[in-house]
């Protein structure tokens, strides 16, 4: 409409809102067929010029890759101050991230292999803290395993 010329790698569907010339939404299809939603905002002057540049930032699956960026090795002492419910939530989160890493690996997407070790170590540290608490409460190994089975039945990720 306003002489805006866009170039995208792959396929893209651009819908320009007439009431706001500076903002529009871009929906892109990834090469593997997974839908990725992206949003781009362009300055009003750039829209009016011919051949304006567009910056596209991912909001969908590609934004999740940033969750691995802050992944760093942990220590068991980091988890000792947390409650058991918080520990279970941390295990669920770490297992979901492990699953995402395995999916990236199997679909040959870019991933960092050392994240596997970091996440597995984190899960082991959390389980160690949970077991230490059970030992101080006087729970024997057999009862501990029974409790663990019951937790797994309630939540598939534990």
BABAMAR-37517 format. One record per residue (C-alpha): residue in one letter; x, y, z. Coordinates in Angstrom, 3 decimals. Example, Ala and Ser with C-alpha at 12.3 -4.5 7.8 and 13.67 -1.06 7.14 Angstrom:
% residues 2
+-----+----------+----------+----------+
! res !       px !       py !       pz !
+-----+----------+----------+----------+
!   a !   12.300 !   -4.500 !    7.800 !
!   s !   13.670 !   -1.060 !    7.140 !
+-----+----------+----------+----------+
This chain:
% residues 158
+-----+----------+----------+----------+
! res !       px !       py !       pz !
+-----+----------+----------+----------+
!   x !    0.000 !    0.000 !    0.000 !
!   x !    2.501 !    2.626 !    1.127 !
!   x !    5.249 !    1.445 !   -1.211 !
!   x !    6.525 !   -1.028 !    1.359 !
!   x !    8.780 !   -3.668 !   -0.143 !
!   x !    9.524 !   -6.735 !    1.999 !
!   x !   11.898 !   -9.611 !    1.400 !
!   x !   11.659 !  -12.788 !    3.492 !
!   x !   13.468 !  -16.087 !    3.352 !
!   x !   10.823 !  -18.812 !    3.086 !
!   x !    7.134 !  -18.097 !    2.946 !
!   x !    5.393 !  -15.255 !    4.725 !
!   x !    1.941 !  -13.770 !    5.006 !
!   x !    1.960 !  -10.043 !    5.783 !
!   x !   -1.166 !   -8.250 !    6.933 !
!   x !   -0.904 !   -4.474 !    7.220 !
!   x !   -3.407 !   -2.803 !    9.550 !
!   x !   -4.720 !    0.364 !    7.853 !
!   x !   -5.389 !    2.199 !   11.132 !
!   x !   -1.782 !    1.769 !   12.345 !
!   x !    0.638 !    2.119 !    9.471 !
!   x !    3.673 !    1.631 !   11.725 !
!   x !    2.771 !   -1.783 !   13.134 !
!   x !    1.872 !   -5.018 !   11.425 !
!   x !    1.924 !   -8.747 !   12.110 !
!   x !    3.945 !  -11.297 !   10.168 !
!   x !    3.041 !  -14.987 !   10.248 !
!   x !    5.797 !  -17.239 !    8.925 !
!   x !    5.984 !  -20.952 !    8.249 !
!   x !    9.196 !  -22.644 !    9.312 !
!   x !   10.885 !  -25.071 !    6.964 !
!   x !    9.735 !  -28.064 !    9.012 !
!   x !    6.140 !  -26.868 !    8.827 !
!   x !    5.762 !  -25.692 !   12.417 !
!   x !    3.908 !  -22.383 !   12.592 !
!   x !    5.931 !  -19.551 !   14.029 !
!   x !    4.322 !  -16.228 !   14.847 !
!   x !    6.483 !  -13.175 !   14.574 !
!   x !    5.736 !   -9.525 !   15.161 !
!   x !    7.544 !   -6.673 !   13.509 !
!   x !    7.286 !   -2.979 !   14.258 !
!   x !    8.515 !   -0.375 !   11.781 !
!   x !    8.875 !    3.366 !   12.318 !
!   x !    6.307 !    5.512 !   10.523 !
!   x !    8.961 !    7.222 !    8.390 !
!   x !   10.424 !    3.905 !    7.299 !
!   x !    7.012 !    2.672 !    6.162 !
!   x !    6.505 !    5.723 !    4.024 !
!   x !    9.854 !    5.260 !    2.294 !
!   x !   10.302 !    2.714 !   -0.443 !
!   x !   12.259 !   -0.401 !    0.517 !
!   x !   11.965 !   -0.036 !    4.294 !
!   x !   13.869 !   -2.511 !    6.455 !
!   x !   11.918 !   -4.761 !    8.801 !
!   x !   13.172 !   -6.296 !   12.037 !
!   x !   11.368 !   -9.522 !   12.913 !
!   x !   11.578 !  -11.002 !   16.401 !
!   x !   10.128 !  -14.409 !   17.130 !
!   x !    7.352 !  -14.787 !   19.687 !
!   x !    6.563 !  -18.497 !   19.304 !
!   x !    8.841 !  -21.505 !   19.232 !
!   x !   11.971 !  -19.559 !   18.324 !
!   x !   11.576 !  -17.417 !   21.431 !
!   x !   11.755 !  -20.597 !   23.544 !
!   x !   15.327 !  -21.103 !   22.372 !
!   x !   16.181 !  -18.128 !   24.571 !
!   x !   15.172 !  -20.145 !   27.645 !
!   x !   18.282 !  -22.264 !   27.093 !
!   x !   20.506 !  -19.190 !   26.852 !
!   x !   20.439 !  -18.565 !   30.604 !
!   x !   21.019 !  -22.208 !   31.500 !
!   x !   23.988 !  -22.522 !   33.846 !
!   x !   25.323 !  -25.263 !   36.126 !
!   x !   23.728 !  -25.363 !   39.570 !
!   x !   24.704 !  -26.597 !   43.023 !
!   x !   22.642 !  -28.738 !   45.390 !
!   x !   22.808 !  -25.941 !   47.972 !
!   x !   20.723 !  -23.774 !   45.621 !
!   x !   17.748 !  -26.100 !   46.127 !
!   x !   17.939 !  -26.666 !   49.896 !
!   x !   15.948 !  -23.541 !   50.704 !
!   x !   13.044 !  -24.541 !   48.418 !
!   x !    9.898 !  -26.382 !   49.496 !
!   x !    9.051 !  -29.843 !   48.154 !
!   x !    6.401 !  -28.395 !   45.818 !
!   x !    8.922 !  -25.943 !   44.400 !
!   x !   11.409 !  -28.796 !   43.939 !
!   x !    8.783 !  -30.813 !   42.053 !
!   x !    8.081 !  -27.791 !   39.847 !
!   x !   11.808 !  -27.433 !   39.142 !
!   x !   12.041 !  -31.119 !   38.173 !
!   x !    9.047 !  -30.780 !   35.830 !
!   x !   10.573 !  -27.689 !   34.221 !
!   x !   13.968 !  -29.355 !   33.766 !
!   x !   12.410 !  -32.509 !   32.292 !
!   x !   10.365 !  -30.459 !   29.840 !
!   x !   13.532 !  -28.655 !   28.768 !
!   x !   15.282 !  -32.019 !   28.343 !
!   x !   12.404 !  -33.145 !   26.134 !
!   x !   12.694 !  -29.978 !   24.041 !
!   x !   16.437 !  -30.586 !   23.654 !
!   x !   15.845 !  -34.171 !   22.531 !
!   x !   13.289 !  -32.934 !   19.995 !
!   x !   15.779 !  -30.369 !   18.676 !
!   x !   18.394 !  -33.080 !   18.398 !
!   x !   16.092 !  -35.504 !   16.580 !
!   x !   14.821 !  -32.879 !   14.127 !
!   x !   18.401 !  -31.758 !   13.473 !
!   x !   17.855 !  -28.230 !   14.721 !
!   x !   20.575 !  -26.216 !   16.363 !
!   x !   21.225 !  -27.085 !   20.025 !
!   x !   24.073 !  -27.136 !   22.505 !
!   x !   25.011 !  -30.584 !   23.708 !
!   x !   26.328 !  -29.504 !   27.099 !
!   x !   22.789 !  -28.476 !   28.098 !
!   x !   21.922 !  -32.188 !   28.414 !
!   x !   24.495 !  -32.635 !   31.179 !
!   x !   23.482 !  -29.434 !   32.947 !
!   x !   19.812 !  -30.447 !   33.049 !
!   x !   20.500 !  -34.038 !   34.086 !
!   x !   22.785 !  -32.821 !   36.874 !
!   x !   20.125 !  -30.355 !   38.020 !
!   x !   17.519 !  -33.124 !   38.222 !
!   x !   19.928 !  -35.355 !   40.156 !
!   x !   20.720 !  -32.545 !   42.611 !
!   x !   17.031 !  -31.873 !   43.241 !
!   x !   16.326 !  -35.563 !   43.814 !
!   x !   19.283 !  -35.758 !   46.197 !
!   x !   17.929 !  -32.842 !   48.240 !
!   x !   14.492 !  -34.509 !   48.352 !
!   x !   16.014 !  -37.803 !   49.514 !
!   x !   18.113 !  -36.051 !   52.171 !
!   x !   14.917 !  -34.546 !   53.571 !
!   x !   13.254 !  -37.958 !   53.607 !
!   x !   16.224 !  -39.444 !   55.487 !
!   x !   16.030 !  -36.714 !   58.144 !
!   x !   12.293 !  -37.452 !   58.495 !
!   x !   13.048 !  -41.147 !   58.962 !
!   x !   11.566 !  -42.465 !   55.703 !
!   x !   13.206 !  -45.732 !   54.654 !
!   x !   14.189 !  -46.590 !   51.073 !
!   x !   11.168 !  -48.793 !   50.373 !
!   x !    8.679 !  -46.119 !   51.456 !
!   x !   10.655 !  -43.501 !   49.531 !
!   x !   10.286 !  -45.488 !   46.323 !
!   x !    6.572 !  -45.935 !   47.005 !
!   x !    6.164 !  -42.169 !   47.429 !
!   x !    8.109 !  -41.598 !   44.203 !
!   x !    5.828 !  -44.009 !   42.279 !
!   x !    2.746 !  -42.229 !   43.598 !
!   x !    4.162 !  -38.853 !   42.537 !
!   x !    4.897 !  -40.195 !   39.056 !
!   x !    1.336 !  -41.521 !   38.764 !
!   x !    0.044 !  -38.030 !   39.596 !
!   x !    2.421 !  -36.215 !   37.237 !
!   x !    3.881 !  -37.748 !   34.080 !
!   x !    6.994 !  -35.535 !   34.133 !
!   x !    8.256 !  -36.619 !   37.589 !
+-----+----------+----------+----------+
